[in-house]
Amino acid sequence: DSAGRVGINQANPKATLDVIGSHRGSVANKSANYTLTTSDFVINCAMGSSFTLTLPAASADTIGLEYQIWTDGNSGSLTVAPNGTNTLGALSGGSSATWGGGSFQIIWIRGISATGWVYLHLS
């Protein structure tokens, strides 16, 4: 429309992108160390062993970027690490967060600044 809003199955969009219906993003299966890219969205982690997912370097381009990370509940632990000295939640200076195996986990990660990320963890 004239305000720059786009509607999908929505004749009168009320937001910049207004979608009536479902959406789908890329899904990747990982079971070893991996550095996420800006093309990743859903990451399914097969937790037969421990490994690390490293976030891309935070920048103005990653603000608002989101990842959904799912673990299958098997043994091993998952570490999510920021890139370099970027922050992850309240953790600063490149600190990482680790979740143990043995239970199903869902972790949402979102870029919030040019230097950091936040996460929400459910198990």
Sequence and secondary structure as in RCSB ss.txt:
>XXXX:A:sequence
DSAGRVGINQANPKATLDVIGSHRGSVANKSANYTLTTSDFVINCAMGSSFTLTLPAASADTIGLEYQIWTDGNS
GSLTVAPNGTNTLGALSGGSSATWGGGSFQIIWIRGISATGWVYLHLS
>XXXX:A:secstr
 TTS EEES SS SSSEEESS     EEEE S EE  TT  EEEE  SS EEEE     GGGTT EEEEEEES S
S EEEE STT EETTB TT  EEE SSSEEEEEEEEEETTEEEEEEE 
